[in-house]
Amino acid sequence: MSAPPLIEVADLWHTYMAGTPFEHTALRGVSLEVRSGEVVGILGRTGSGKSTLIQYLNGLLRPARGRVVVDGHDLASPRTDLRAVRQRVGLVFQDPETQMFEPLVGDDVAYGPRQLRLPADEIRARVRWAMDTVGLPFERFKDRYTFSLSGGEMRKAALAGVLAIRPRVLVLDEPTSGLDPGARAELRRRIQDLRDREGLTLVLVSHDMEEVARLSDRLYVLQDGIVAAEGSTREVFADAARLAALGLAPPEPVQVVQRLRALGMAVPGDALTVEEAGDAVAALLGARV
């Protein structure tokens, strides 16, 4: 018998400003699961309900209609310890400056562990590990002012602050948005290492289709507050017509392979990344020699 999911959302509804002329229903019966060790991508156009949904995953919002269970904790129950939930699920927002509380980087990363009242040596060890893990060497950055950091460094510092709590699940909202290509590629590698080396379960919200393709095992696509498509990453991105109807497009490598097939070329495989598309085209050319 398989283990229960780490996060289970069932028939979740959310209405903003209910009972007023400005009432807006952002979630309409959303259901999803996140299992240990996987990377789940959440896609959708602006206004589809993604940001509202992820606020339920660590208890920032609590369900009035529907069910959210996080590692056995039912968020609808008034007896649920939200502090315990937030130790298990860390959320990194799109704008990292909203998560900065202290003037110095080392103190900011230590903020979460200090709230847990851990011993000083344990806090220091966690801060060092978290900063080194995200690519902010502890000795070089611990005494830097947080708002002197570049955009990429600030994003890493916010990530380190959440990692220092040692969550089981990490929720990332547009983690590479606004970064230059080099910083974006580096942060992607760091995120992948968190799953591969640290065993973290990840939930990724992103408009970057290549990022989602490289990192995610399964996808949920939201439209107008409902789950409009779900499945493995390859399955969802292979259905170009369905994605187009949802206002989305698969990553460029997928589009290239699909265009070649539309021209009658028997491109093998179901490439998601540039490397996979290159291998598929090379295989096609090799077969024609």
C-alpha positions in Angstrom: 0.0 0.0 0.0 1.5 3.4 -1.0 2.1 6.1 1.5 -0.4 8.9 1.7 0.6 12.2 -0.1 2.5 14.8 1.9 -0.1 17.4 0.7 -3.6 16.6 -0.3 -6.1 19.2 -1.5 -9.6 18.2 -2.2 -12.5 20.2 -3.6 -11.0 23.5 -2.4 -12.9 26.7 -3.0 -11.9 30.3 -2.2 -13.9 33.4 -2.6 -12.5 36.9 -2.0 -14.8 39.6 -0.5 -17.8 37.2 -0.2 -21.1 38.9 0.1 -19.9 42.2 -1.4 -20.3 43.7 -4.9 -16.6 42.8 -5.4 -17.0 39.1 -4.7 -14.6 37.0 -6.7 -14.2 33.2 -6.6 -10.6 32.4 -7.2 -10.7 28.6 -6.6 -13.5 26.4 -7.8 -13.2 22.8 -6.4 -9.4 22.4 -6.9 -8.0 19.0 -6.0 -4.3 18.0 -6.2 -1.7 15.7 -4.5 2.0 16.2 -3.8 3.9 13.0 -2.9 7.2 12.7 -1.2 10.3 13.3 -3.3 8.5 14.6 -6.4 8.5 18.0 -8.1 5.0 19.2 -8.9 4.6 22.2 -11.3 1.5 24.5 -11.1 0.8 26.4 -14.3 -1.8 28.9 -15.5 -2.2 32.4 -16.8 -2.3 35.4 -14.5 -5.6 35.3 -12.5 -6.0 31.5 -12.8 -5.8 30.9 -9.0 -2.1 29.8 -8.6 -1.1 32.3 -6.0 -4.2 31.8 -3.9 -3.8 28.0 -4.0 -0.2 27.9 -2.8 -1.1 30.1 0.2 -3.2 27.1 1.4 -0.2 24.7 1.3 1.4 26.1 4.4 -1.5 27.5 6.2 -1.4 31.1 5.2 -5.0 30.5 4.2 -7.3 27.9 5.9 -10.1 26.2 4.1 -13.7 27.2 4.7 -14.9 24.9 1.9 -12.9 21.9 0.8 -10.0 20.0 2.5 -6.3 20.6 2.8 -4.2 18.1 4.7 -0.4 18.7 5.1 1.6 15.7 6.4 -1.4 14.5 8.3 -2.4 18.0 9.6 -6.0 18.9 8.6 -5.8 22.7 8.1 -9.6 23.0 8.6 -9.3 21.9 12.2 -9.0 24.6 14.8 -6.7 22.3 16.8 -4.1 22.1 14.0 -0.8 23.6 15.0 0.0 26.0 12.1 3.6 26.4 13.4 4.2 22.7 12.9 2.7 22.9 9.4 5.0 25.8 8.4 8.0 23.9 9.7 7.1 21.2 7.2 6.2 23.4 4.2 8.4 26.4 3.4 7.1 29.0 1.0 9.4 31.3 -1.0 7.4 34.2 -2.5 8.0 35.8 -5.9 9.3 39.1 -4.4 12.1 38.1 -2.0 12.2 41.5 -0.3 8.9 40.7 1.3 10.6 37.9 3.3 13.5 40.0 4.6 13.3 40.8 8.3 16.8 41.6 9.4 19.5 44.1 8.1 22.3 41.5 7.8 22.1 38.4 5.6 23.2 36.0 8.3 20.7 37.3 10.8 17.9 37.2 8.2 18.6 33.5 7.4 18.7 32.8 11.1 15.3 34.4 11.7 13.3 31.2 11.2 15.5 28.9 13.3 15.5 31.5 16.1 11.7 31.4 16.1 12.0 27.7 16.7 14.1 28.4 19.8 16.9 26.2 18.7 20.3 26.2 20.4 22.8 28.8 19.1 25.2 26.2 17.7 22.3 24.5 15.8 21.1 27.8 14.4 24.6 28.7 13.2 25.0 25.2 11.6 21.7 25.6 9.8 22.5 29.1 8.6 25.9 28.0 7.3 24.4 24.9 5.5 21.5 26.9 4.0 23.7 29.7 2.7 26.3 27.4 1.3 23.6 25.3 -0.3 22.1 28.2 -2.3 25.4 29.6 -3.3 25.9 32.4 -0.8 29.2 31.4 1.0 28.6 31.8 4.7 31.8 33.7 5.6 31.6 36.0 2.7 27.9 36.9 3.0 26.8 36.6 6.6 27.7 40.2 7.5 26.5 41.8 4.2 23.5 44.1 4.3 20.4 42.4 2.9 19.4 45.3 0.7 22.8 45.7 -0.8 22.4 42.3 -2.5 21.7 41.9 -6.2 18.4 40.6 -7.3 19.7 37.1 -7.7 21.5 37.2 -4.4 18.4 38.4 -2.6 16.4 35.5 -4.2 19.0 33.1 -2.8 19.0 34.7 0.6 15.2 34.4 0.8 15.5 30.7 -0.2 18.2 30.1 2.4 16.0 31.6 5.1 13.3 29.1 4.3 15.7 26.2 3.9 17.2 26.9 7.4 13.9 25.8 8.9 14.5 22.4 7.3 11.1 21.9 5.7 10.0 18.7 4.0 8.3 20.5 1.2 9.5 23.7 -0.5 7.0 25.8 -2.5 8.6 28.2 -5.0 6.6 31.0 -6.6 8.3 32.2 -9.8 11.8 31.5 -8.4 13.8 32.8 -11.4 11.5 35.6 -12.5 13.4 38.8 -13.3 16.9 37.1 -13.2 19.4 37.3 -16.1 20.0 34.0 -18.0 23.1 33.1 -16.1 21.5 33.6 -12.7 18.4 31.8 -13.8 20.4 28.8 -15.0 22.4 28.7 -11.7 19.3 28.9 -9.5 17.6 26.1 -11.5 20.6 23.9 -10.8 20.5 24.8 -7.1 16.7 23.9 -7.0 17.4 20.6 -8.8 20.1 19.8 -6.2 17.7 20.3 -3.4 15.6 17.4 -4.7 18.4 15.2 -5.9 20.8 15.6 -3.0 18.7 16.8 -0.1 15.5 14.8 -0.9 13.2 17.8 -0.7 9.8 17.7 -2.2 9.1 20.7 -4.4 6.1 22.6 -5.6 7.0 25.0 -8.5 4.8 27.9 -9.8 6.3 29.4 -12.9 5.5 31.0 -16.2 8.9 29.7 -17.6 7.9 26.6 -19.5 11.6 25.5 -20.0 12.1 25.8 -16.2 9.0 23.7 -15.5 10.0 21.1 -18.2 13.5 20.7 -16.7 12.4 20.4 -13.0 8.9 19.0 -12.8 7.7 15.4 -12.7 3.9 16.2 -12.8 1.9 19.3 -13.7 -1.4 20.8 -12.8 -2.7 23.6 -15.1 -5.2 26.0 -13.6 -7.7 28.1 -15.5 -10.3 30.3 -13.9 -9.9 28.6 -10.6 -10.2 25.0 -11.7 -7.8 22.2 -12.6 -8.1 22.2 -16.4 -5.3 19.7 -17.1 -3.0 17.4 -15.1 -0.6 14.6 -15.7 3.1 13.9 -16.2 5.1 16.8 -17.6 5.6 15.0 -20.9 1.9 14.1 -21.2 0.7 17.7 -20.5 3.3 19.4 -22.8 2.6 16.8 -25.6 -1.0 18.1 -25.9 -0.3 21.3 -27.8 -3.9 21.8 -28.7 -5.1 21.6 -25.1 -2.4 24.0 -23.9 -3.3 26.5 -26.7 -6.9 26.4 -25.5 -5.7 27.3 -22.0 -3.6 30.2 -23.3 -0.3 28.4 -22.8 2.4 27.0 -25.1 4.9 24.1 -24.5 8.6 24.9 -24.2 10.4 25.8 -27.4 12.2 22.4 -27.8 8.8 20.7 -27.7 7.4 23.1 -30.3 10.4 22.5 -32.6 9.8 18.7 -32.4 6.1 19.2 -33.0 6.7 21.4 -36.0 9.1 18.8 -37.5 6.5 16.1 -37.1 3.9 18.3 -38.7 6.2 18.5 -41.7 6.1 14.7 -41.9 9.5 14.1 -40.2 9.6 11.0 -37.9 11.4 12.7 -35.0 11.8 10.0 -32.3 11.0 10.4 -28.6 9.1 13.1 -26.7 11.8 15.7 -26.1 11.3 18.3 -23.4 14.6 20.1 -23.2 17.1 21.6 -25.7 19.4 18.6 -25.1 16.7 16.1 -25.7 15.5 17.8 -28.9 19.0 18.0 -30.2 19.5 14.2 -29.6 16.1 13.5 -31.3 17.1 15.6 -34.4 20.5 14.0 -34.5 18.9 10.6 -34.4 16.6 11.6 -37.2 19.5 12.8 -39.3 21.6 9.7 -38.5 18.7 7.5 -39.7 18.7 9.4 -43.0 22.4 9.1 -43.7 
